[in-house]
Structure formats: C-alpha cells, structure tokens
Amino acid sequence: MNFEKYVEKGNLFLKELAQELGNPDDKEKAGRVLRTVLHVLRRRLTLEESFDLISQLPMCIKAVYIDGWKPSPMPDKTIKTVEDFIHEVLEEDRRAAGKDFGNEEHAKQVIKAVFRVIKRHVSDGEIQDVKGDLPKSLKALWED
C-alpha cells in the first residue's frame, strides 16, 4: 500500500476544491466544507448508493466520507429540498458555518462547488445513480 500516493491524491482533490471555492491556498477550509457536505449527502443516500459513490472517491476522501458515520438502513427523507439540504449543512458545520458557508445563497454555491469537484472524480453513470437516489428538487444542486 502506498499511503503517500493516497495522501497526494487527497491533497490534489482538496486543492481542486479550494480553487473551485476561489481560495486556492485554503485547503483547510476546503476540507471542512467537503466533510460537511459529504456528511449531509450520506444521510440522504441509501447505504448501497453511498457505498457505490465512495468506491470511486480517492482513498483519503473516502475516509472523510465515513468519518463518524453511523449507517442507517433508510435515508433521511426529511431532506427533501435544496433549502432542507442547506439547512442541514449549516447545522452540521455549526461552529464554522458562517465563515465556511455564509448566507443561504452562498452556501448553495459552495455545495454546488463540492458537487462539481466530485463529478470530476466519479463516473457519469455513478453521478446519475446518486442523482436518481435524491428527490427531484435536490438534483438541482448537481447541475452547473
């Protein structure tokens, strides 16, 4: 196992996200944002879809996805709309939400940035499967 390679790929992913967020030097913020969005997303996906998604992510990003996870056999169906998703993201990142996500409109743009980067690292077929697991209104977060 080449752990340095895993770290390198994880750092490249975070650097890409930091650039997407407009702060190419702030990988720390990119990491907090990524963790928060992934943790809310995993609550909304089925277990099968979560496993399919993380199978395509870089190893270090997989670790971020599963950190602290208590898998549930059923997705959180209370997250139905973009507004619900944003609210859950802001709750998940309580301590740094204002700094990381700002207001609801800015939070929406940050979430979309995370999803744009994920789309570059995951097959189109898997992205379609993830979107298919979400309510229609949440699919808009995956659009450019």
ABEGO torsion letter per residue (X at the ends): XBAAAAAAAAAAAAAAAAAAAGBAABAAAAAAAAAAAAAAAAAABBAAAAAAAAAABBAAAAAAAABGBBBBABBBAABABAAAAAAAAAAAAAAAAAAAAEBAAAAAAAAAAAAAAAAAABBAAAAAAAAAABBAAAAAAABX
